[in-house]
Each structure stands twice: as structure tokens, then as C-alpha cells.
Amino acid sequence: MTAVCYYLAYMYEDGKRRLREQLQEGATVHAKRDQQLAKEWFELEDESWK
């Protein structure tokens, strides 16, 4: 492989790693909000079935 190929492979893997980190951080930051939304929607849906 040429140096360019190694560089492109490195950049590709680094991009995947950074995206994975950002997704994990976002999930952690928004976990409480998401739980509250799920609880509200569950209550509304449960109420509509009664």
C-alpha cells in the first residue's frame, strides 16, 4: 500500500471513532430527557387504550 492509502484508511477509521464518541456523548447528555419523553408518551398511549 502507498502512504496515501494508509493515510486515507487512518482518516476513515479516525472519523468512525470520533462519530462513535459523539453519539455516545449525546446519548449520555440526553438520557434523562429521553426517559421523560418515553414516560410521557407511554402514559398517553396507555390512557388511549382504556
Residue, then its C-alpha position, 0 to 999 in steps of 0.5 A: m500500500t502507498a502512504v496515501c492509502y494508509y493515510l486515507a484508511y487512518m482518516y476513515e477509521d479516525g472519523k468512525r471513532r470520533l462519530r462513535e464518541q459523539l453519539q455516545e456523548g449525546a446519548t449520555v447528555h440526553a438520557k434523562r430527557d429521553q426517559q421523560l419523553a418515553k414516560e410521557w408518551f407511554e402514559l398517553e398511549d396507555e390512557s388511549w387504550k382504556 
